[in-house]
Amino acid sequence: MGGSLFSSGDDPLHTPRMPPHVYHQVKAACHAVLRSMFLCVATPIEGPEKENYGDLDILVTMETGLVFPTSPQQVVPRELEELAADIKTASNAERVMVNPHTSSVHLAIPWPKLDFPVGEKREDTPLRFVQVDVHICRDLDQMFWGLFKSAHGDAWTLLGSIIRPFGLTADDEGLWLRIPEIEKLDRKKARVLLTTDPVEVLHFLGMQVEGYWSEPFATIDDMFTYISTCRFFVQESSSECLQGSSNSTNKRNMKTRPIFRKWFEDFLPRLRVDDHSELQRQGVVSPSDLRVRVRDEAFQTFCVESTYRTQLKDWRLKKEPEMVKNLIRSAIPDNLDPQFRGSLLSAIKKIVMEDSTEFGGPRPKTPLRDEEGFYDKEMTRAFVEEHWEEIGKIAFKKYSEAYYAGLQAKKLKDAQGTAIHSQ
C-alpha cells in the first residue's frame, strides 16, 4: 500500500509505495519547487532499512513573500487555500487536498516519467502518483519540533510508549507532563507543557544528542539500541506494557507498525541489560513513586511547578461544587418523601454553598470552606447529617406555604378574570 488519501473515492488514483530511488528523486524535485516559495524546507530523517516509502512528508515555514515582500500586499499572510493552489500549480500536482486543522496541503504528484520497470511499456502501465504531504509551520520552532518528532520513522512511537507510564507525553506541539488527578476525566486539560526544544527533551530523557539526529540509523537494531539508552527505559515494564485495556494504542501499533512489533517480539527478548532504570536504582520502586519522582524532576528542570499547581487547583475548584452536591445527597436518607427531600436538598445546598440565611435554621458554626474555596468534607458531612431533619422541616414548611400561596393567588386571578369577562 502507498499513500492512501487519494486511493479511494469515486475517482481513485494509483499511489503505490515508492522504491528509494523514486522517493529521493521526488523529494529533491519537491524541495526545489517549495524553496521558491518558502525559505525553510525540510523532510524528517527517514527510518532505517527502508525498502520503500508510502508517501513523502515535507515541512515548510517562512513564506518568501512575507520575509522579502516586493509589494505591500505580500506583507499579509495568505490563506491556506491560496497557498495550496500555488503549490499545486508549481509542483504540477494532479490533485490537492487541504487540511486546515493541521495546516497541511496534500498533493498527488505524477510519478517520475523515466521510472518504469524494464520491459514494461508505458502505455500498459496504470498512471502512478506520489502522495506528498506539505505541512506549513507557523515558525521555525514548530518546524524544528516537527522534524524532531517525525525523525527516524517509528522512533517516537517507541519512546512515547516508554515515557508514558512516568506521566510524560510527546505530541505534535511539544513534551507534556500529565496531571494524574485530571487525566482520566479530561486528557487535554491534564497536560502541562514542559518544552518544545528537542535538545532539552533529549537531555531530560538522558539520551545523547550528537551523532543521532543528523542522519538515518544504519540498521533497525542501531535505532533500537539508541532508544534503549533512554533513562526511563525499563525492559521488564516495556515487555509488560501491552497488557491491559489502558494500552489500546500499543496494541494497535503492534498490529499496524512492523517496527513497533519488532521491538517487542525481537529486540527486547535479545536484550541483556539490568531490568532497572536509573530512577529505580535510586531506590524508588513503585510506579506511583517513580511518577512522582519524574514530576518533581520536571518541576526543577522546566520550572513548571507553579503552572502545574495552579492548573490542578483551578480544576479542583471547578469540580468542587458538584462534589459538594454529591456529598450532601449522600448524607441525606434517600427514602424520604420526594417533595420533602427535594425542598430539603434545595435549602441545605443554599445554606452550605451560598451561606444563605433565608431559612432561619441551623447554620455552620465555623466556615466549611478554606481561604482557597475548598470544602472540609468531614465537617460538611457532619453538619448535613446532624441538621438535615430540622432544616428539612423548615424548608418543607416554607415550600408548602409558598405553594399554597401560589394556588390562592392563581384562584384570585382566575376569579377576577371571570368577573371581567362576565361584565
C-alpha positions in Angstrom: 0.0 0.0 0.0 1.1 3.5 -0.7 -0.3 6.9 0.3 -4.0 6.3 1.0 -5.6 9.8 0.7 -6.1 9.7 -3.0 -6.6 5.9 -3.4 -10.3 5.8 -2.6 -13.4 7.7 -3.6 -15.3 8.0 -6.9 -12.1 8.5 -9.0 -9.2 7.0 -7.1 -5.6 7.5 -8.1 -3.0 4.7 -8.1 -0.4 5.7 -5.4 1.8 2.6 -4.9 4.8 2.5 -2.5 7.9 4.1 -3.8 11.3 2.4 -4.1 14.1 4.5 -2.5 15.4 6.0 -5.8 11.9 7.3 -6.7 11.4 8.6 -3.2 14.6 10.6 -3.2 14.0 11.8 -6.8 10.6 13.2 -5.9 11.9 14.6 -2.6 14.6 16.6 -4.4 12.2 17.9 -7.0 9.5 18.9 -4.5 12.1 20.6 -2.3 13.4 22.6 -5.2 9.8 23.8 -6.0 9.0 24.7 -2.5 12.2 26.6 -1.9 11.0 29.1 -4.4 8.0 29.7 -2.1 9.4 29.2 1.4 12.8 30.0 3.0 12.9 26.8 5.1 12.1 23.4 3.5 13.0 20.0 5.1 11.9 16.4 5.3 12.2 14.4 8.6 15.1 11.9 8.8 13.9 8.6 7.3 13.6 5.4 9.3 16.4 2.8 9.0 16.4 0.0 6.4 13.5 1.4 4.4 12.8 -0.7 1.4 10.0 1.5 0.1 8.0 4.6 1.1 4.3 5.2 1.2 4.4 9.0 0.9 6.7 12.0 1.3 6.5 14.4 4.2 7.8 17.9 3.8 7.8 20.7 6.4 8.0 24.4 5.4 7.9 27.8 7.0 8.7 31.4 6.4 6.9 32.2 3.2 9.4 34.1 0.9 6.9 36.9 0.1 6.4 37.7 3.7 10.1 37.8 4.6 11.1 39.6 1.5 8.0 41.4 0.2 8.1 43.2 -3.1 4.7 44.9 -2.6 2.6 46.0 0.4 0.1 43.2 -0.5 2.7 40.5 0.2 3.1 41.6 3.9 -0.3 40.0 4.6 -0.1 36.2 5.1 -2.1 34.2 2.5 -4.9 31.8 3.3 -4.1 28.1 3.3 -6.4 27.6 0.3 -4.5 30.2 -1.8 -1.1 28.7 -0.8 -2.4 25.2 -1.7 -3.4 26.4 -5.2 0.1 27.9 -5.8 1.8 24.8 -4.5 -0.4 22.6 -6.7 0.5 24.6 -9.8 4.2 24.9 -9.1 4.5 21.1 -8.4 2.3 20.1 -11.4 0.1 18.1 -9.0 -2.8 16.2 -10.3 -4.9 16.8 -7.2 -4.7 18.6 -3.9 -6.4 18.3 -0.5 -6.3 20.8 2.3 -6.5 20.1 6.0 -7.0 23.4 7.9 -6.7 21.7 11.3 -3.1 20.7 10.7 -2.2 23.4 8.2 -1.3 20.7 5.7 -1.5 20.5 1.9 -1.8 17.0 0.4 -0.7 16.6 -3.2 -0.9 13.8 -5.8 2.3 14.3 -7.8 2.9 12.4 -11.1 5.3 9.5 -10.8 8.7 10.3 -12.4 8.4 9.8 -16.1 11.7 7.9 -16.5 11.0 5.4 -13.8 9.3 2.4 -15.4 10.2 -1.3 -15.0 12.5 -2.8 -17.6 10.5 -4.3 -20.5 7.3 -2.6 -19.4 5.6 -0.3 -21.9 4.4 3.0 -20.5 1.0 2.7 -22.2 0.4 -0.6 -20.4 1.2 0.8 -17.0 -1.6 2.5 -15.0 -0.8 6.1 -14.2 1.0 6.3 -10.9 1.2 9.1 -8.5 3.1 10.0 -5.3 1.3 11.4 -2.2 3.2 14.4 -0.9 2.2 15.9 2.4 3.3 19.5 2.9 3.0 20.8 6.5 3.0 24.6 6.8 4.6 25.5 10.1 3.8 28.8 11.8 7.5 29.4 12.7 11.0 27.8 12.9 10.4 26.4 16.4 7.3 24.4 15.3 9.2 23.2 12.2 12.2 22.0 14.3 9.9 20.2 16.7 8.0 18.6 13.8 11.2 17.4 12.2 12.4 16.0 15.6 9.1 14.3 16.4 8.9 12.6 13.0 12.6 11.7 12.7 13.7 8.0 12.3 10.2 6.7 11.5 8.8 4.9 14.5 11.4 6.1 17.0 9.0 8.3 18.8 6.3 5.7 18.7 8.6 3.6 20.9 9.9 6.5 23.0 6.3 7.5 23.7 5.4 4.0 25.0 8.5 4.2 27.3 7.8 7.6 28.9 4.0 7.4 29.1 4.0 5.4 32.4 6.0 8.2 34.0 3.4 10.8 33.2 5.1 12.2 30.1 3.6 12.6 26.7 5.0 14.0 23.5 2.7 15.2 20.7 2.9 17.5 17.6 3.3 20.5 19.9 5.9 19.5 22.5 6.7 17.4 25.6 4.0 17.5 28.3 3.6 16.4 31.9 0.3 14.9 32.7 -1.6 15.6 36.0 -2.9 12.2 37.3 -5.9 13.7 39.2 -7.3 15.2 35.9 -6.2 12.9 33.1 -8.9 10.2 33.5 -11.6 12.9 33.1 -10.0 15.3 30.6 -6.7 14.3 28.9 -6.2 17.7 27.3 -6.7 19.8 30.5 -4.4 17.4 32.3 -1.3 18.4 30.4 1.3 21.0 31.3 3.8 21.9 28.6 7.4 21.3 29.5 9.3 22.3 26.4 9.2 22.5 22.6 13.0 22.3 22.4 14.3 18.9 21.1 17.7 19.2 22.8 16.0 19.9 26.2 13.8 16.8 25.7 16.8 14.5 24.9 18.8 15.8 27.8 15.8 15.2 30.1 15.5 11.7 28.7 19.2 11.1 29.3 19.9 10.5 25.6 22.8 11.6 23.6 22.2 14.3 21.0 25.3 14.5 18.9 25.5 11.9 16.1 22.0 10.7 16.3 19.7 13.4 14.8 21.5 14.3 11.6 21.2 11.2 9.5 19.3 7.9 9.4 20.5 4.9 11.5 22.3 2.3 9.6 20.1 -0.5 10.9 16.9 -1.0 12.9 18.9 -2.6 15.7 21.1 0.6 15.9 17.9 2.6 16.4 16.6 0.2 19.0 19.9 0.3 20.9 19.8 4.1 21.0 16.2 4.2 22.1 17.1 1.8 25.0 19.5 4.4 26.3 16.5 6.5 27.5 16.9 6.7 31.3 13.2 5.8 31.7 13.6 2.5 29.7 12.7 -0.5 31.9 13.0 -3.8 30.0 10.5 -5.6 32.2 8.0 -2.8 32.1 8.3 -2.4 28.4 7.6 -6.1 27.9 4.5 -5.9 30.0 3.2 -2.6 28.6 0.9 -4.3 26.1 -1.2 -5.9 28.9 -4.4 -4.2 30.0 -7.1 -2.2 28.2 -5.4 1.1 29.0 -2.7 0.3 26.4 -5.0 0.1 23.4 -2.7 2.4 21.4 0.2 0.0 22.0 -1.9 -3.0 20.9 -3.0 -1.2 17.8 0.6 -0.3 17.0 1.6 -4.0 17.4 -0.8 -4.8 14.5 -0.1 -1.9 12.2 3.5 -0.9 12.7 6.1 -3.6 11.9 9.0 -1.7 13.6 7.0 -1.4 16.8 6.2 -5.1 16.7 9.9 -6.0 16.0 10.9 -4.0 19.1 8.8 -6.2 21.4 9.0 -9.5 19.7 12.6 -9.5 18.5 14.8 -6.8 20.2 13.6 -7.0 23.8 13.9 -10.7 24.1 17.5 -10.4 22.8 18.4 -7.6 25.1 20.6 -8.4 28.1 20.5 -5.4 30.4 19.7 -4.7 34.0 15.9 -4.6 34.4 16.0 -1.4 36.4 16.0 2.1 35.2 18.1 4.9 36.6 15.3 6.1 38.8 14.7 2.6 40.2 18.4 2.3 41.0 18.0 5.5 43.1 15.8 3.5 45.4 12.3 4.4 44.2 10.5 1.2 43.1 6.7 1.6 42.9 5.1 3.1 39.7 3.4 5.9 41.6 6.6 6.8 43.4 8.5 6.8 40.1 5.9 9.1 38.5 6.2 11.5 41.5 10.0 11.5 41.2 9.8 12.3 37.4 7.2 15.0 38.1 9.5 16.6 40.7 12.4 16.5 38.3 10.3 18.1 35.6 9.4 20.9 38.1 13.1 21.5 38.7 14.2 21.2 35.1 11.5 23.2 33.3 10.2 25.5 36.2 6.6 24.4 35.7 5.6 23.6 39.3 3.6 26.9 39.7 1.7 26.2 36.4 1.1 22.6 37.5 -0.2 23.6 40.9 -2.4 26.4 39.5 -3.9 24.1 36.8 -4.7 21.4 39.4 -6.2 23.9 41.8 -8.4 25.5 39.1 -9.6 22.1 38.1 -10.4 21.1 41.7 -12.2 24.4 42.3 -14.3 23.9 39.1 -15.2 20.4 40.3 -15.8 21.4 43.9 -19.5 22.4 43.6 -20.5 19.1 42.0 -18.5 17.2 44.7 -20.3 19.1 47.5 -23.7 18.5 45.9 -22.9 14.7 45.7 -21.7 14.8 49.3 -24.9 16.4 50.5 -27.1 14.0 48.6 -25.2 11.0 50.0 -25.6 12.3 53.6 -29.4 12.6 53.4 -31.6 9.4 53.5 -33.0 8.5 50.1 -36.2 7.0 51.5 -37.8 10.4 52.3 -41.0 11.8 50.8 -39.9 13.1 47.4 -41.3 16.6 48.0 -39.8 16.8 51.5 -36.4 15.6 50.2 -36.5 18.0 47.3 -37.1 21.1 49.4 -34.5 19.9 52.0 -31.8 19.4 49.3 -32.6 22.9 47.8 -32.4 24.5 51.2 -29.3 22.8 52.5 -27.4 23.5 49.3 -28.2 27.2 49.7 -27.0 27.1 53.4 -23.8 25.2 52.7 -22.8 26.6 49.3 -24.3 30.1 49.3 -24.2 30.9 53.0 -28.0 31.6 52.9 -29.8 32.8 56.0 -33.3 32.8 54.5 -34.4 29.7 56.4 -33.5 30.9 59.8 -32.5 27.5 61.0 -29.1 25.9 61.8 -26.0 27.2 60.1 -22.4 26.1 60.3 -20.7 27.4 63.4 -17.3 27.6 61.6 -16.7 28.1 57.8 -16.9 24.9 55.8 -14.6 26.3 53.1 -11.0 27.4 53.5 -9.5 30.6 52.0 -8.9 29.0 48.7 -12.5 27.8 48.3 -12.2 24.1 49.1 -14.6 22.4 51.5 -13.8 20.5 54.6 -15.6 17.3 53.6 -15.8 15.8 57.1 -17.2 19.0 58.6 -19.6 19.4 55.7 -20.9 15.8 56.0 -21.2 16.1 59.8 -23.2 19.4 59.5 -25.6 17.8 57.0 -26.1 14.6 59.0 -26.7 16.5 62.2 -29.2 19.1 60.9 -30.9 17.7 57.8 -34.1 16.8 59.7 -34.5 20.2 61.3 -33.6 22.1 58.1 -36.0 19.8 56.2 -39.0 20.7 58.3 -38.3 24.4 58.0 -37.7 24.1 54.2 -40.8 22.0 53.6 -43.0 24.3 55.6 -41.6 27.3 53.6 -42.2 25.4 50.4 -45.7 24.4 51.3 -46.6 27.9 52.4 -45.3 29.3 49.1 -47.1 26.6 47.1 -50.5 27.3 48.7 -50.0 31.0 48.5 -49.4 30.5 44.8 -52.6 28.5 44.5 -54.6 31.2 46.2 -53.1 33.8 44.0 -54.0 31.8 40.9 -57.6 31.3 42.1 -57.9 35.0 42.8 -56.6 35.9 39.4 -58.9 33.4 37.7 -61.9 34.8 39.6 -61.0 38.3 38.6 -60.7 37.2 35.0 -64.1 35.5 35.1 -65.7 38.6 36.6 -64.3 40.9 34.0 -65.3 38.5 31.2 -68.9 38.4 32.5 -69.4 42.2 32.6 
